[in-house]
């Protein structure tokens, strides 16, 4: 099991279709009143904030000012990690974008995200009743053993499938779906009680991998964007021990179609309003706490900034994604990583354009409201 600050390269199958994971990395799936970075102080311009906090370059700032998206990959300390930064100008108030995001089911559901829902407090089976596993996952689960499984699971979850699913019956799918739903509901309730201690250690490969340890190791290494938002940083690391009235937490599940494969994931979304006098108005963290395929850890950071230079409502949307992919280890990891990084940049730009067009269309359809 990896410890914080350590990298573990698992001998995963090199032939997995890792490039299909690009769409999930690039999706805008997207906390806190104070920003400790020296540049993020009241009165900063958007340009100063983006340059000092996120390292945007003069050419990128010009692209944004001309209503074009920007995106590029970032250097990472771990070869399995893909880090991408992107930004775009949107002609809606920041608060409107966040309002849309809070309705995460409507915000994210699409042809590539056919199944999605939120967990109540406490989480219940009916919250996830629409989740169904892919036929390929059901087939894999019927053959799963510790150290060799086509679905990422903990040893306790794997044992439930081995003992409770009627694999020899004509149709074991209904029972297997019920087991997966129960596993995820129990995990969410435990996570809300004890935080990282409740998260899985995946045993689908020879080397077990702790979701919590991978996440802590990832955010503790470069590029350390999350540390520039200390309240959000501590909120995620200490959850659920931290409580702040400015932070809204929700947990949702989804099944996202990545090529031929449906990936089931559970995500902790934390939304916070920042100081009104700073250019950054909202910060959002989206942390994956379970993924059935591909991901050992994933974090999205979204920042909404007020466009003070515009007479009409407008904002800048900046998004940073960091994801550790299980298939980027091994002898061909470097080659695959280079291909993924190259394609992720264009995927990020496309996702930013889609997000902009979607929220701008919704804003135009809303009754006229005062500028924020």
C-alpha positions as a LaTeX table, in Angstrom:
\begin{tabular}{lrrr}
\hline
Residue & $x$ (\AA) & $y$ (\AA) & $z$ (\AA) \\
\hline
Unk1 & 0.00 & 0.00 & 0.00 \\
Unk2 & 1.48 & 3.39 & $-0.90$ \\
Unk3 & 2.21 & 5.94 & 1.77 \\
Unk4 & 1.76 & 9.70 & 1.35 \\
Unk5 & 4.55 & 11.07 & $-0.81$ \\
Unk6 & 5.35 & 7.69 & $-2.38$ \\
Unk7 & 4.49 & 6.46 & $-5.86$ \\
Unk8 & 3.45 & 2.88 & $-6.49$ \\
Unk9 & 3.46 & 1.61 & $-10.06$ \\
Unk10 & 1.06 & $-1.27$ & $-10.41$ \\
Unk11 & 1.54 & $-3.88$ & $-13.11$ \\
Unk12 & $-1.77$ & $-3.11$ & $-14.81$ \\
Unk13 & $-2.58$ & $-4.42$ & $-18.27$ \\
Unk14 & $-0.81$ & $-2.27$ & $-20.86$ \\
Unk15 & $-3.47$ & $-2.93$ & $-23.49$ \\
Unk16 & $-6.25$ & $-1.09$ & $-21.65$ \\
Unk17 & $-7.86$ & 1.67 & $-23.74$ \\
Unk18 & $-6.36$ & 4.44 & $-21.60$ \\
Unk19 & $-6.97$ & 7.13 & $-24.20$ \\
Unk20 & $-10.69$ & 6.73 & $-23.59$ \\
Unk21 & $-10.12$ & 8.25 & $-20.15$ \\
Unk22 & $-9.37$ & 11.60 & $-21.77$ \\
Unk23 & $-13.03$ & 12.58 & $-21.88$ \\
Unk24 & $-13.38$ & 12.09 & $-18.12$ \\
Unk25 & $-10.17$ & 13.99 & $-17.38$ \\
Unk26 & $-11.31$ & 16.92 & $-19.49$ \\
Unk27 & $-14.94$ & 17.11 & $-18.31$ \\
Unk28 & $-15.61$ & 20.22 & $-16.23$ \\
Unk29 & $-16.89$ & 18.30 & $-13.26$ \\
Unk30 & $-16.08$ & 20.28 & $-11.57$ \\
Unk31 & $-12.95$ & 26.26 & $-1.03$ \\
Unk32 & $-12.99$ & 29.43 & 0.65 \\
Unk33 & $-12.97$ & 32.85 & 1.91 \\
Unk34 & $-9.21$ & 33.47 & 2.25 \\
Unk35 & $-6.40$ & 32.80 & $-0.20$ \\
Unk36 & $-2.96$ & 32.59 & 1.36 \\
Unk37 & $-0.95$ & 33.04 & $-1.81$ \\
Unk38 & 0.77 & 36.42 & $-1.74$ \\
Unk39 & $-0.78$ & 37.44 & $-5.03$ \\
Unk40 & $-4.35$ & 36.56 & $-4.16$ \\
Unk41 & $-5.18$ & 39.68 & $-2.22$ \\
Unk42 & $-8.05$ & 42.10 & $-2.39$ \\
Unk43 & $-7.78$ & 44.50 & $-5.30$ \\
Unk44 & $-5.79$ & 42.22 & $-7.61$ \\
Unk45 & $-6.74$ & 42.39 & $-11.27$ \\
Unk46 & $-7.84$ & 39.22 & $-13.02$ \\
Unk47 & $-4.62$ & 39.25 & $-15.03$ \\
Unk48 & $-2.46$ & 39.59 & $-11.91$ \\
Unk49 & $-4.32$ & 36.80 & $-10.16$ \\
Unk50 & $-4.12$ & 34.40 & $-13.10$ \\
Unk51 & $-0.45$ & 35.14 & $-13.66$ \\
Unk52 & 0.72 & 34.95 & $-10.05$ \\
Unk53 & $-1.55$ & 32.14 & $-8.85$ \\
Unk54 & $-1.74$ & 29.87 & $-11.89$ \\
Unk55 & 1.24 & 30.93 & $-13.98$ \\
Unk56 & $-0.73$ & 32.00 & $-17.05$ \\
Unk57 & 1.45 & 33.52 & $-19.74$ \\
Unk58 & 0.94 & 36.84 & $-21.57$ \\
Unk59 & $-0.04$ & 35.05 & $-24.78$ \\
Unk60 & $-2.64$ & 33.02 & $-22.87$ \\
Unk61 & $-4.10$ & 36.16 & $-21.31$ \\
Unk62 & $-4.46$ & 37.66 & $-24.79$ \\
Unk63 & $-6.24$ & 34.52 & $-25.98$ \\
Unk64 & $-8.71$ & 34.77 & $-23.10$ \\
Unk65 & $-9.33$ & 38.46 & $-23.71$ \\
Unk66 & $-10.21$ & 37.57 & $-27.31$ \\
Unk67 & $-12.76$ & 34.97 & $-26.15$ \\
Unk68 & $-10.67$ & 31.95 & $-27.07$ \\
Unk69 & $-10.07$ & 29.04 & $-24.67$ \\
Unk70 & $-6.57$ & 28.18 & $-23.51$ \\
Unk71 & $-5.25$ & 24.82 & $-22.31$ \\
Unk72 & $-1.91$ & 23.15 & $-21.66$ \\
Unk73 & $-0.48$ & 20.26 & $-19.71$ \\
Unk74 & 1.55 & 20.80 & $-16.55$ \\
Unk75 & 4.66 & 19.01 & $-15.38$ \\
Unk76 & 4.05 & 16.43 & $-12.67$ \\
Unk77 & 6.22 & 14.58 & $-10.18$ \\
Unk78 & 4.62 & 11.19 & $-10.89$ \\
Unk79 & 4.76 & 9.59 & $-14.34$ \\
Unk80 & 1.25 & 8.18 & $-13.92$ \\
Unk81 & $-0.26$ & 11.61 & $-13.43$ \\
Unk82 & $-1.83$ & 13.84 & $-16.05$ \\
Unk83 & $-2.27$ & 17.49 & $-15.04$ \\
Unk84 & $-4.02$ & 19.98 & $-17.31$ \\
Unk85 & $-4.95$ & 23.65 & $-16.92$ \\
Unk86 & $-7.53$ & 25.46 & $-19.01$ \\
Unk87 & $-9.52$ & 28.68 & $-18.96$ \\
Unk88 & $-12.23$ & 30.45 & $-20.92$ \\
Unk89 & $-14.28$ & 33.64 & $-20.71$ \\
Unk90 & $-18.02$ & 33.10 & $-20.22$ \\
Unk91 & $-20.75$ & 35.70 & $-20.64$ \\
Unk92 & $-22.60$ & 34.87 & $-17.43$ \\
Unk93 & $-22.12$ & 35.97 & $-13.81$ \\
Unk94 & $-19.98$ & 33.61 & $-11.72$ \\
Unk95 & $-22.92$ & 33.05 & $-9.36$ \\
Unk96 & $-25.06$ & 31.80 & $-12.25$ \\
Unk97 & $-22.46$ & 29.22 & $-13.24$ \\
Unk98 & $-22.28$ & 27.98 & $-9.65$ \\
Unk99 & $-26.07$ & 27.88 & $-9.47$ \\
Unk100 & $-26.08$ & 25.56 & $-12.48$ \\
Unk101 & $-23.32$ & 23.40 & $-11.00$ \\
Unk102 & $-25.23$ & 22.94 & $-7.74$ \\
Unk103 & $-27.84$ & 21.09 & $-9.80$ \\
Unk104 & $-25.10$ & 18.65 & $-10.77$ \\
Unk105 & $-27.48$ & 16.08 & $-12.29$ \\
Unk106 & $-28.83$ & 18.57 & $-14.83$ \\
Unk107 & $-25.38$ & 20.13 & $-15.29$ \\
Unk108 & $-23.53$ & 16.93 & $-16.16$ \\
Unk109 & $-26.09$ & 14.53 & $-17.62$ \\
Unk110 & $-25.45$ & 14.01 & $-21.31$ \\
Unk111 & $-24.95$ & 11.35 & $-23.93$ \\
Unk112 & $-21.58$ & 10.53 & $-22.36$ \\
Unk113 & $-22.99$ & 10.64 & $-18.80$ \\
Unk114 & $-26.18$ & 8.57 & $-19.11$ \\
Unk115 & $-26.53$ & 7.80 & $-15.39$ \\
Unk116 & $-26.01$ & 10.26 & $-12.53$ \\
Unk117 & $-27.54$ & 11.11 & $-9.16$ \\
Unk118 & $-26.81$ & 12.68 & $-5.80$ \\
Unk119 & $-26.59$ & 10.99 & $-2.41$ \\
Unk120 & $-28.82$ & 12.24 & 0.38 \\
Unk121 & $-27.78$ & 12.51 & 4.02 \\
Unk122 & $-27.67$ & 9.72 & 4.96 \\
Unk123 & $-27.13$ & 8.00 & 1.64 \\
Unk124 & $-29.83$ & 5.45 & 0.81 \\
Unk125 & $-30.21$ & 2.73 & $-1.78$ \\
Unk126 & $-32.96$ & 4.66 & $-3.55$ \\
Unk127 & $-30.43$ & 7.45 & $-4.26$ \\
Unk128 & $-28.57$ & 5.10 & $-6.59$ \\
Unk129 & $-31.36$ & 2.85 & $-7.81$ \\
Unk130 & $-30.76$ & 3.86 & $-11.44$ \\
Unk131 & $-27.14$ & 2.64 & $-11.49$ \\
Unk132 & $-26.53$ & $-0.44$ & $-13.62$ \\
Unk133 & $-23.20$ & $-2.09$ & $-14.30$ \\
Unk134 & $-21.96$ & $-2.75$ & $-17.80$ \\
Unk135 & $-22.21$ & $-6.31$ & $-19.11$ \\
Unk136 & $-18.40$ & $-6.45$ & $-19.30$ \\
Unk137 & $-18.13$ & $-5.48$ & $-15.63$ \\
Unk138 & $-20.66$ & $-8.12$ & $-14.62$ \\
Unk139 & $-18.68$ & $-10.72$ & $-16.54$ \\
Unk140 & $-15.45$ & $-9.57$ & $-14.90$ \\
Unk141 & $-16.95$ & $-9.60$ & $-11.41$ \\
Unk142 & $-18.00$ & $-13.20$ & $-11.86$ \\
Unk143 & $-14.31$ & $-14.15$ & $-12.29$ \\
Unk144 & $-12.76$ & $-11.70$ & $-9.82$ \\
Unk145 & $-10.16$ & $-12.75$ & $-7.28$ \\
Unk146 & $-7.92$ & $-10.71$ & $-5.03$ \\
Unk147 & $-5.03$ & $-9.46$ & $-7.14$ \\
Unk148 & $-6.84$ & $-10.11$ & $-10.42$ \\
Unk149 & $-10.08$ & $-8.29$ & $-11.16$ \\
Unk150 & $-11.43$ & $-6.23$ & $-14.02$ \\
Unk151 & $-13.16$ & $-3.80$ & $-11.63$ \\
Unk152 & $-11.48$ & $-1.71$ & $-8.93$ \\
Unk153 & $-12.79$ & $-2.88$ & $-5.53$ \\
Unk154 & $-11.68$ & $-3.34$ & $-1.95$ \\
Unk155 & $-11.22$ & $-6.81$ & $-0.49$ \\
Unk156 & $-14.43$ & $-6.44$ & 1.57 \\
Unk157 & $-16.45$ & $-5.40$ & $-1.49$ \\
Unk158 & $-14.95$ & $-8.19$ & $-3.58$ \\
Unk159 & $-15.87$ & $-10.69$ & $-0.89$ \\
Unk160 & $-19.50$ & $-9.52$ & $-1.00$ \\
Unk161 & $-19.65$ & $-10.18$ & $-4.72$ \\
Unk162 & $-18.05$ & $-13.61$ & $-4.28$ \\
Unk163 & $-20.38$ & $-14.67$ & $-1.46$ \\
Unk164 & $-23.69$ & $-12.98$ & $-2.28$ \\
Unk165 & $-23.99$ & $-12.83$ & $-6.06$ \\
Unk166 & $-25.68$ & $-15.90$ & $-7.62$ \\
Unk167 & $-23.16$ & $-16.22$ & $-10.43$ \\
Unk168 & $-24.39$ & $-19.70$ & $-11.40$ \\
Unk169 & $-27.99$ & $-18.51$ & $-11.88$ \\
Unk170 & $-29.33$ & $-17.71$ & $-15.35$ \\
Unk171 & $-29.35$ & $-13.95$ & $-14.63$ \\
Unk172 & $-27.04$ & $-12.73$ & $-11.84$ \\
Unk173 & $-27.11$ & $-9.09$ & $-13.03$ \\
Unk174 & $-29.92$ & $-7.87$ & $-10.77$ \\
Unk175 & $-28.19$ & $-9.19$ & $-7.65$ \\
Unk176 & $-24.78$ & $-7.86$ & $-8.72$ \\
Unk177 & $-26.24$ & $-4.40$ & $-9.33$ \\
Unk178 & $-27.85$ & $-4.43$ & $-5.88$ \\
Unk179 & $-24.53$ & $-5.38$ & $-4.30$ \\
Unk180 & $-22.66$ & $-2.58$ & $-6.07$ \\
Unk181 & $-25.28$ & $-0.03$ & $-5.02$ \\
Unk182 & $-25.09$ & $-1.21$ & $-1.41$ \\
Unk183 & $-21.28$ & $-1.11$ & $-1.43$ \\
Unk184 & $-21.28$ & 2.50 & $-2.64$ \\
Unk185 & $-24.02$ & 3.63 & $-0.24$ \\
Unk186 & $-22.15$ & 2.10 & 2.71 \\
Unk187 & $-18.90$ & 3.73 & 1.56 \\
Unk188 & $-20.50$ & 7.19 & 1.27 \\
Unk189 & $-22.07$ & 6.99 & 4.72 \\
Unk190 & $-18.78$ & 5.82 & 6.24 \\
Unk191 & $-16.88$ & 8.59 & 4.42 \\
Unk192 & $-19.20$ & 11.19 & 5.91 \\
Unk193 & $-18.50$ & 9.71 & 9.33 \\
Unk194 & $-14.76$ & 9.08 & 9.20 \\
Unk195 & $-13.39$ & 10.65 & 6.01 \\
Unk196 & $-10.44$ & 9.05 & 4.25 \\
Unk197 & $-10.37$ & 6.08 & 6.61 \\
Unk198 & $-13.55$ & 4.83 & 4.91 \\
Unk199 & $-12.19$ & 4.86 & 1.37 \\
Unk200 & $-11.22$ & 1.70 & $-0.47$ \\
Unk201 & $-7.87$ & 0.07 & $-0.94$ \\
Unk202 & $-8.17$ & $-1.44$ & $-4.42$ \\
Unk203 & $-7.08$ & $-5.09$ & $-4.65$ \\
Unk204 & $-7.75$ & $-5.63$ & $-8.35$ \\
Unk205 & $-4.02$ & $-5.93$ & $-9.09$ \\
Unk206 & $-1.07$ & $-7.59$ & $-7.35$ \\
Unk207 & $-0.10$ & $-4.33$ & $-5.64$ \\
Unk208 & $-2.96$ & $-2.94$ & $-3.49$ \\
Unk209 & $-3.53$ & 0.79 & $-3.82$ \\
Unk210 & $-5.14$ & 3.02 & $-1.20$ \\
Unk211 & $-7.40$ & 5.71 & $-2.67$ \\
Unk212 & $-6.73$ & 7.97 & 0.32 \\
Unk213 & $-2.95$ & 7.56 & 0.15 \\
Unk214 & $-2.88$ & 8.16 & $-3.60$ \\
Unk215 & $-4.89$ & 11.36 & $-3.21$ \\
Unk216 & $-2.69$ & 12.72 & $-0.43$ \\
Unk217 & 0.47 & 11.85 & $-2.32$ \\
Unk218 & $-0.88$ & 13.52 & $-5.44$ \\
Unk219 & $-1.89$ & 16.82 & $-3.86$ \\
Unk220 & 1.33 & 16.88 & $-1.85$ \\
Unk221 & 3.43 & 16.89 & $-5.03$ \\
Unk222 & 3.80 & 19.43 & $-7.81$ \\
Unk223 & 1.87 & 21.14 & $-9.28$ \\
Unk224 & 0.42 & 22.02 & $-5.85$ \\
Unk225 & $-2.49$ & 24.21 & $-6.96$ \\
Unk226 & $-4.76$ & 23.18 & $-4.11$ \\
Unk227 & $-2.36$ & 24.51 & $-1.47$ \\
Unk228 & $-2.94$ & 28.00 & $-2.83$ \\
Unk229 & $-6.45$ & 27.74 & $-1.43$ \\
Unk230 & $-5.60$ & 26.72 & 2.16 \\
Unk231 & $-9.13$ & 26.57 & 3.52 \\
Unk232 & $-10.19$ & 24.25 & 0.70 \\
Unk233 & $-6.99$ & 22.23 & 1.08 \\
Unk234 & $-7.66$ & 21.64 & 4.78 \\
Unk235 & $-11.34$ & 21.00 & 4.19 \\
Unk236 & $-10.62$ & 18.08 & 1.88 \\
Unk237 & $-7.80$ & 16.66 & 3.99 \\
Unk238 & $-9.71$ & 16.89 & 7.28 \\
Unk239 & $-13.22$ & 16.08 & 6.04 \\
Unk240 & $-15.59$ & 15.61 & 7.85 \\
Unk241 & $-13.89$ & 17.20 & 10.88 \\
Unk242 & $-13.91$ & 20.65 & 9.28 \\
Unk243 & $-17.04$ & 22.73 & 9.18 \\
Unk244 & $-17.38$ & 26.08 & 7.43 \\
Unk245 & $-20.63$ & 27.85 & 6.60 \\
Unk246 & $-19.06$ & 29.12 & 3.35 \\
Unk247 & $-18.49$ & 25.60 & 2.03 \\
Unk248 & $-21.25$ & 23.48 & 0.54 \\
Unk249 & $-20.54$ & 19.76 & 0.23 \\
Unk250 & $-22.36$ & 17.25 & $-1.90$ \\
Unk251 & $-21.56$ & 13.73 & $-3.03$ \\
Unk252 & $-22.79$ & 12.36 & $-6.33$ \\
Unk253 & $-22.41$ & 9.17 & $-8.36$ \\
Unk254 & $-22.23$ & 8.80 & $-12.11$ \\
Unk255 & $-21.60$ & 6.35 & $-14.90$ \\
Unk256 & $-19.63$ & 7.99 & $-17.70$ \\
Unk257 & $-19.16$ & 6.37 & $-21.08$ \\
Unk258 & $-15.50$ & 6.25 & $-22.08$ \\
Unk259 & $-15.39$ & 4.64 & $-25.47$ \\
Unk260 & $-16.86$ & 1.15 & $-25.08$ \\
Unk261 & $-16.54$ & 1.21 & $-21.29$ \\
Unk262 & $-18.84$ & 2.69 & $-18.66$ \\
Unk263 & $-16.92$ & 4.02 & $-15.65$ \\
Unk264 & $-18.76$ & 4.20 & $-12.34$ \\
Unk265 & $-17.48$ & 6.90 & $-10.03$ \\
Unk266 & $-18.37$ & 8.66 & $-6.77$ \\
Unk267 & $-17.34$ & 12.30 & $-6.38$ \\
Unk268 & $-17.12$ & 14.67 & $-3.42$ \\
Unk269 & $-17.95$ & 18.19 & $-4.62$ \\
Unk270 & $-17.07$ & 21.16 & $-2.37$ \\
Unk271 & $-18.24$ & 24.64 & $-3.41$ \\
Unk272 & $-17.19$ & 27.83 & $-1.63$ \\
Unk273 & $-17.73$ & 31.54 & $-2.12$ \\
Unk274 & $-14.57$ & 33.61 & $-1.82$ \\
Unk275 & $-14.12$ & 37.21 & $-0.71$ \\
Unk276 & $-16.27$ & 39.57 & $-2.75$ \\
Unk277 & $-13.42$ & 42.05 & $-3.06$ \\
Unk278 & $-11.03$ & 39.60 & $-4.73$ \\
Unk279 & $-11.23$ & 38.79 & $-8.46$ \\
Unk280 & $-11.85$ & 35.11 & $-7.62$ \\
Unk281 & $-15.44$ & 34.75 & $-6.48$ \\
Unk282 & $-15.89$ & 30.97 & $-6.19$ \\
Unk283 & $-13.63$ & 27.95 & $-5.86$ \\
Unk284 & $-14.84$ & 24.40 & $-6.41$ \\
Unk285 & $-13.07$ & 21.13 & $-5.65$ \\
Unk286 & $-14.22$ & 17.88 & $-7.19$ \\
Unk287 & $-12.51$ & 14.86 & $-5.66$ \\
Unk288 & $-13.13$ & 11.35 & $-6.92$ \\
Unk289 & $-13.53$ & 9.01 & $-3.95$ \\
Unk290 & $-14.29$ & 5.89 & $-6.00$ \\
Unk291 & $-13.70$ & 4.88 & $-9.62$ \\
Unk292 & $-14.42$ & 1.48 & $-11.14$ \\
Unk293 & $-11.70$ & 1.83 & $-13.80$ \\
Unk294 & $-8.62$ & 3.82 & $-14.81$ \\
Unk295 & $-8.21$ & 6.24 & $-11.89$ \\
Unk296 & $-6.22$ & 5.84 & $-8.69$ \\
Unk297 & $-6.90$ & 9.48 & $-7.74$ \\
Unk298 & $-8.45$ & 12.51 & $-9.41$ \\
Unk299 & $-9.03$ & 16.12 & $-8.39$ \\
Unk300 & $-10.59$ & 18.98 & $-10.29$ \\
Unk301 & $-10.19$ & 22.60 & $-9.16$ \\
Unk302 & $-12.49$ & 25.22 & $-10.68$ \\
Unk303 & $-12.12$ & 28.94 & $-10.02$ \\
Unk304 & $-14.65$ & 31.56 & $-11.17$ \\
Unk305 & $-13.36$ & 35.14 & $-11.52$ \\
Unk306 & $-15.32$ & 38.32 & $-12.06$ \\
Unk307 & $-14.61$ & 40.11 & $-15.36$ \\
Unk308 & $-14.53$ & 43.69 & $-14.11$ \\
Unk309 & $-13.65$ & 45.07 & $-17.53$ \\
Unk310 & $-16.94$ & 43.96 & $-19.08$ \\
Unk311 & $-20.08$ & 46.11 & $-19.04$ \\
Unk312 & $-22.24$ & 43.00 & $-19.46$ \\
Unk313 & $-22.24$ & 40.07 & $-17.01$ \\
Unk314 & $-19.11$ & 38.02 & $-17.66$ \\
Unk315 & $-16.65$ & 35.80 & $-15.81$ \\
Unk316 & $-13.50$ & 33.81 & $-16.34$ \\
Unk317 & $-13.68$ & 30.07 & $-15.76$ \\
Unk318 & $-10.38$ & 28.43 & $-14.88$ \\
Unk319 & $-10.07$ & 24.67 & $-14.45$ \\
Unk320 & $-7.18$ & 22.48 & $-13.31$ \\
Unk321 & $-7.44$ & 18.68 & $-13.37$ \\
Unk322 & $-4.96$ & 16.25 & $-11.84$ \\
Unk323 & $-5.52$ & 12.53 & $-12.37$ \\
Unk324 & $-3.40$ & 9.46 & $-11.65$ \\
Unk325 & $-4.13$ & 6.79 & $-14.24$ \\
Unk326 & $-3.42$ & 3.17 & $-13.36$ \\
Unk327 & $-2.47$ & 2.28 & $-16.93$ \\
Unk328 & 0.39 & 4.79 & $-17.21$ \\
Unk329 & 2.82 & 2.68 & $-15.22$ \\
Unk330 & 5.01 & $-0.07$ & $-16.61$ \\
Unk331 & 7.40 & $-0.27$ & $-19.52$ \\
Unk332 & 5.17 & 1.59 & $-21.99$ \\
Unk333 & 3.95 & 4.18 & $-19.49$ \\
Unk334 & 6.10 & 7.01 & $-20.86$ \\
Unk335 & 4.88 & 6.54 & $-24.42$ \\
Unk336 & 1.24 & 6.28 & $-23.42$ \\
Unk337 & 1.60 & 9.27 & $-21.12$ \\
Unk338 & 2.94 & 11.45 & $-23.93$ \\
Unk339 & 0.00 & 10.47 & $-26.15$ \\
Unk340 & $-2.53$ & 11.15 & $-23.39$ \\
Unk341 & $-1.02$ & 14.54 & $-22.53$ \\
Unk342 & $-1.11$ & 15.62 & $-26.15$ \\
Unk343 & $-4.73$ & 14.66 & $-26.65$ \\
Unk344 & $-5.86$ & 15.99 & $-23.27$ \\
Unk345 & $-5.05$ & 19.57 & $-24.26$ \\
Unk346 & $-7.52$ & 19.57 & $-27.14$ \\
Unk347 & $-10.09$ & 17.64 & $-25.09$ \\
Unk348 & $-9.84$ & 20.31 & $-22.37$ \\
Unk349 & $-10.45$ & 23.12 & $-24.89$ \\
Unk350 & $-13.46$ & 21.32 & $-26.35$ \\
Unk351 & $-14.95$ & 20.73 & $-22.90$ \\
Unk352 & $-14.47$ & 24.38 & $-21.93$ \\
Unk353 & $-16.24$ & 25.52 & $-25.11$ \\
Unk354 & $-19.11$ & 23.10 & $-24.45$ \\
Unk355 & $-19.43$ & 24.32 & $-20.84$ \\
Unk356 & $-19.41$ & 27.96 & $-21.98$ \\
Unk357 & $-22.02$ & 27.42 & $-24.68$ \\
Unk358 & $-24.27$ & 25.44 & $-22.34$ \\
Unk359 & $-24.34$ & 27.97 & $-19.49$ \\
Unk360 & $-24.58$ & 30.97 & $-21.81$ \\
Unk361 & $-27.62$ & 29.42 & $-23.52$ \\
Unk362 & $-29.26$ & 28.78 & $-20.15$ \\
Unk363 & $-28.47$ & 32.31 & $-18.97$ \\
Unk364 & $-30.06$ & 33.84 & $-22.08$ \\
Unk365 & $-33.16$ & 31.75 & $-21.47$ \\
Unk366 & $-33.53$ & 32.98 & $-17.88$ \\
Unk367 & $-35.67$ & 36.03 & $-17.00$ \\
Unk368 & $-33.52$ & 39.16 & $-16.94$ \\
Unk369 & $-31.76$ & 39.47 & $-13.61$ \\
Unk370 & $-29.56$ & 42.18 & $-12.11$ \\
Unk371 & $-25.84$ & 41.95 & $-12.78$ \\
Unk372 & $-23.79$ & 40.40 & $-9.98$ \\
\hline
\end{tabular}
